[in-house]
Amino acid sequence: MKNKKQDEERKMAYDSLPPGVKENLTEEEKQLFLYAEQWPDSLFEKLEEFIVKE
């Protein structure tokens, strides 16, 4: 289970996305971005230029 700090970090990451990217996310994708343990491939594809691989 995620903790409050993780939720805050995801909210900050979402807020930092360019407006055009956020507008292209569906409400379901927004909820997945903020709360899902694992993202679907479609969300990774929409956000691929913002994902930093470790």
PEQUIVEN-V852796 format. One line per field, one symbol per residue. phi: phi as a letter, one per 40 degrees, with the letter a starting at -180 (. if undefined). burial: b if it has 9 or more other C-alpha atoms within 8 Angstrom, else e. A space follows every 50 residues. Layout:
BEGIN
phi->???
burial->???
END
This chain:
BEGIN
phi->.cbccccccccccccccddcccccccccccccdcbccbccdccdccbdcb cccc
burial->eeeeeebeebbeebeeeeeebbeebeeebbbbbbeeeebeeebbeebeee eeee
END
